[in-house]
Amino acid sequence: MKSKFFYRSSSLPPGFAPAVGSLVIQRLFIMIFLLAVAIGCSSKTKTFKPVIDPELVNLTKEQAFEKAEKLMVDRKFNRARTFYSHVYENYPNDPLGRRSLLRVADSYFKQGDVVNLVEAQYKYRDFINRYPGSEFADYAMLQIANVAYKQMERPDRDQTKTHEAVEKFKEMIGAYPGSTHRPEAEEKLRKAYDRLAKHEHVIARFYMKRGRHDSAVIRLNNIVDRFPDYVERDATFFDLATALDALGRSGEARLYFERVISEFPESDFAKRAKSRLEQTKV
């Protein structure tokens, strides 16, 4: 079947076919002309002039770095990064250039939201990869851990970031045992462990409220074994004794009540433990 747009020349009125042919030829020439113009334009070399911040043109690297530091104090982080990046990009092997790359990471860290913290962690890793022997490498590794630490959730929430912080602080301490930043890493590591222990404690108390004392005992024993420096260890012993007593394991319960009294005599739980001991059968 022929298309409705196809006409046989014999069916056209006299003189019509040549007119159609002339129109087609004209359009063909126009298309060729436009194509030639397009090819000619694309073949020309385009030159782009980089946009240079006029405030940076006449500054030395020291002046640019100092300006960036002042902007950081004023919490103008985006503007500060412009100056830090200028110093780093023009003097990458200079001590001040390296320091500038680290300060770019610091600027993202100080902004503190989730997106900028991810960028900060990436920049700290980039610094370590580029300058593993730098005197600031221990600080960069500490900050990688601090990014996770800053994102830790409450004890009743998911603890993925807390586990990550523990891992990164341990890595930093292992890699740089003599670092001046070690005390900070150890203190935050202890707090991260406390957060994990508290998470287990919250779950244990949830089980106790619902009468699932056997599950509570498992969680509480886990705290006793894994977190010896847990700040609420007195409460852990008391809750463990209470759960054991509820299961009829009064002998074991008495041992933990006695530990509360002997190890935490000033604790409020010590008074409660003495009262429970009097009620607990041997």
BELVENKA-V533719 format. One record per residue. N is the residue number from 0. SS is DSSP state (A for helix, B for strand, O for the rest). BURIAL is # if it has 24 or more other C-alpha atoms within 12 Angstrom, else .. D_FIRST is the distance of its C-alpha to the first C-alpha in Angstrom with 2 decimals. Layout:
<<N & SS & BURIAL & D_FIRST> <N & SS & BURIAL & D_FIRST>>
//
This chain:
<<0 & O & . & 0.00> <1 & O & . & 3.78> <2 & O & . & 6.66> <3 & O & . & 9.19> <4 & O & . & 11.64> <5 & O & . & 10.45> <6 & O & . & 12.50> <7 & O & . & 13.51> <8 & A & . & 17.27> <9 & A & . & 18.08> <10 & A & . & 16.98> <11 & O & . & 19.21> <12 & O & . & 22.78> <13 & O & . & 25.45> <14 & O & . & 26.72> <15 & A & . & 23.95> <16 & A & . & 22.24> <17 & A & . & 25.57> <18 & A & . & 26.26> <19 & A & . & 23.11> <20 & A & . & 24.01> <21 & A & . & 27.55> <22 & A & . & 26.56> <23 & A & . & 24.53> <24 & A & . & 27.56> <25 & A & . & 29.94> <26 & A & . & 28.18> <27 & A & . & 28.07> <28 & A & . & 31.83> <29 & A & . & 32.54> <30 & A & . & 30.83> <31 & A & . & 32.80> <32 & A & . & 35.97> <33 & A & . & 35.61> <34 & A & . & 34.94> <35 & A & . & 38.05> <36 & A & . & 40.12> <37 & A & . & 39.10> <38 & A & . & 40.01> <39 & A & . & 43.26> <40 & A & . & 44.21> <41 & A & . & 43.58> <42 & A & . & 45.68> <43 & O & . & 48.71> <44 & O & . & 51.30> <45 & O & . & 51.99> <46 & O & . & 55.59> <47 & O & . & 56.71> <48 & O & . & 60.28> <49 & O & . & 61.56> <50 & O & . & 62.98> <51 & O & . & 66.63> <52 & O & . & 68.66> <53 & A & . & 71.34> <54 & A & . & 73.91> <55 & A & # & 73.55> <56 & A & . & 73.89> <57 & O & . & 77.67> <58 & O & . & 78.54> <59 & O & . & 80.02> <60 & A & # & 78.71> <61 & A & # & 81.82> <62 & A & . & 81.31> <63 & A & # & 77.64> <64 & A & # & 78.58> <65 & A & . & 81.40> <66 & A & # & 79.10> <67 & A & # & 76.66> <68 & A & # & 79.55> <69 & A & . & 80.56> <70 & A & . & 77.04> <71 & A & # & 77.06> <72 & A & . & 80.29> <73 & O & . & 78.67> <74 & O & . & 75.69> <75 & O & . & 73.28> <76 & A & # & 71.43> <77 & A & . & 68.25> <78 & A & # & 70.34> <79 & A & # & 72.73> <80 & A & # & 69.91> <81 & A & # & 69.04> <82 & A & # & 72.54> <83 & A & # & 72.81> <84 & A & # & 69.48> <85 & A & # & 70.61> <86 & A & # & 73.76> <87 & A & # & 72.03> <88 & A & . & 69.20> <89 & A & . & 71.66> <90 & O & . & 74.45> <91 & O & . & 72.90> <92 & O & . & 75.83> <93 & O & . & 78.52> <94 & A & . & 80.35> <95 & A & # & 79.46> <96 & A & # & 75.80> <97 & A & # & 75.81> <98 & A & # & 77.64> <99 & A & # & 75.01> <100 & A & # & 72.21> <101 & A & # & 74.27> <102 & A & # & 74.83> <103 & A & # & 71.11> <104 & A & # & 70.93> <105 & A & # & 73.93> <106 & A & # & 72.26> <107 & A & # & 69.35> <108 & A & # & 71.86> <109 & A & # & 73.89> <110 & A & . & 70.91> <111 & O & # & 70.86> <112 & O & . & 67.58> <113 & A & . & 65.33> <114 & A & . & 62.84> <115 & A & # & 65.64> <116 & A & # & 67.59> <117 & A & # & 64.68> <118 & A & # & 64.53> <119 & A & # & 68.31> <120 & A & # & 68.26> <121 & A & # & 65.63> <122 & A & # & 67.78> <123 & A & # & 70.94> <124 & A & # & 69.24> <125 & A & . & 67.98> <126 & A & # & 71.57> <127 & A & # & 72.95> <128 & A & . & 70.34> <129 & A & . & 71.09> <130 & O & # & 74.85> <131 & O & . & 76.06> <132 & O & . & 79.57> <133 & O & . & 79.91> <134 & O & . & 82.91> <135 & O & # & 80.52> <136 & A & # & 78.43> <137 & A & # & 80.49> <138 & A & # & 79.85> <139 & A & # & 76.10> <140 & A & # & 76.15> <141 & A & # & 78.27> <142 & A & # & 75.75> <143 & A & # & 72.88> <144 & A & # & 74.93> <145 & A & # & 75.72> <146 & A & # & 72.05> <147 & A & # & 71.77> <148 & A & # & 75.19> <149 & A & # & 74.15> <150 & O & # & 71.20> <151 & O & # & 73.23> <152 & O & . & 72.68> <153 & O & . & 75.40> <154 & O & . & 77.04> <155 & O & . & 75.07> <156 & O & . & 71.71> <157 & O & . & 69.76> <158 & O & # & 71.89> <159 & A & . & 69.31> <160 & A & # & 70.46> <161 & A & # & 74.09> <162 & A & # & 73.54> <163 & A & # & 71.83> <164 & A & # & 74.79> <165 & A & # & 77.26> <166 & A & # & 75.44> <167 & A & # & 75.25> <168 & A & # & 78.88> <169 & A & # & 80.02> <170 & A & . & 78.03> <171 & A & # & 79.62> <172 & A & # & 83.12> <173 & A & . & 82.60> <174 & A & . & 81.29> <175 & O & # & 83.92> <176 & O & . & 87.01> <177 & O & . & 89.22> <178 & O & . & 86.99> <179 & O & . & 88.60> <180 & O & # & 85.63> <181 & A & # & 86.49> <182 & A & . & 88.57> <183 & A & . & 85.64> <184 & A & # & 83.31> <185 & A & # & 85.83> <186 & A & . & 86.44> <187 & A & # & 82.76> <188 & A & # & 82.25> <189 & A & # & 84.99> <190 & A & # & 83.35> <191 & A & # & 79.99> <192 & A & # & 81.73> <193 & A & # & 83.35> <194 & A & # & 79.97> <195 & A & # & 78.75> <196 & A & # & 81.98> <197 & A & # & 81.75> <198 & A & # & 78.21> <199 & A & # & 79.62> <200 & A & # & 82.52> <201 & A & # & 80.29> <202 & A & # & 78.41> <203 & A & # & 81.72> <204 & A & # & 83.07> <205 & A & . & 79.86> <206 & A & . & 80.50> <207 & A & # & 84.17> <208 & A & . & 83.40> <209 & O & . & 81.27> <210 & O & . & 83.91> <211 & O & . & 82.08> <212 & A & # & 85.15> <213 & A & # & 84.20> <214 & A & # & 81.05> <215 & A & # & 83.18> <216 & A & # & 85.71> <217 & A & # & 83.04> <218 & A & # & 81.86> <219 & A & # & 85.43> <220 & A & # & 86.54> <221 & A & # & 83.60> <222 & A & # & 84.91> <223 & A & # & 88.44> <224 & A & . & 87.31> <225 & A & . & 84.70> <226 & O & # & 86.06> <227 & O & . & 89.83> <228 & O & . & 90.01> <229 & O & # & 88.08> <230 & O & # & 89.74> <231 & O & # & 89.77> <232 & A & # & 91.27> <233 & A & # & 94.06> <234 & A & # & 91.54> <235 & A & # & 89.69> <236 & A & # & 92.91> <237 & A & # & 93.75> <238 & A & # & 90.31> <239 & A & # & 90.38> <240 & A & # & 93.83> <241 & A & # & 92.70> <242 & A & # & 89.66> <243 & A & # & 91.81> <244 & A & # & 94.42> <245 & A & # & 91.78> <246 & O & . & 90.82> <247 & O & . & 94.48> <248 & O & . & 95.00> <249 & A & # & 98.05> <250 & A & . & 99.71> <251 & A & # & 96.78> <252 & A & # & 96.52> <253 & A & # & 100.15> <254 & A & # & 99.57> <255 & A & # & 96.91> <256 & A & # & 98.93> <257 & A & # & 101.81> <258 & A & # & 99.61> <259 & A & # & 98.71> <260 & A & # & 102.42> <261 & A & . & 103.53> <262 & A & . & 100.71> <263 & O & # & 100.05> <264 & O & . & 103.38> <265 & O & . & 102.59> <266 & O & . & 99.24> <267 & A & . & 98.79> <268 & A & # & 97.40> <269 & A & # & 100.80> <270 & A & . & 102.49> <271 & A & # & 99.83> <272 & A & # & 100.11> <273 & A & # & 103.89> <274 & A & . & 103.38> <275 & A & # & 100.85> <276 & A & # & 103.13> <277 & A & . & 105.78> <278 & A & . & 103.34> <279 & O & # & 101.79> <280 & O & . & 103.49> <281 & O & . & 104.43>>
//
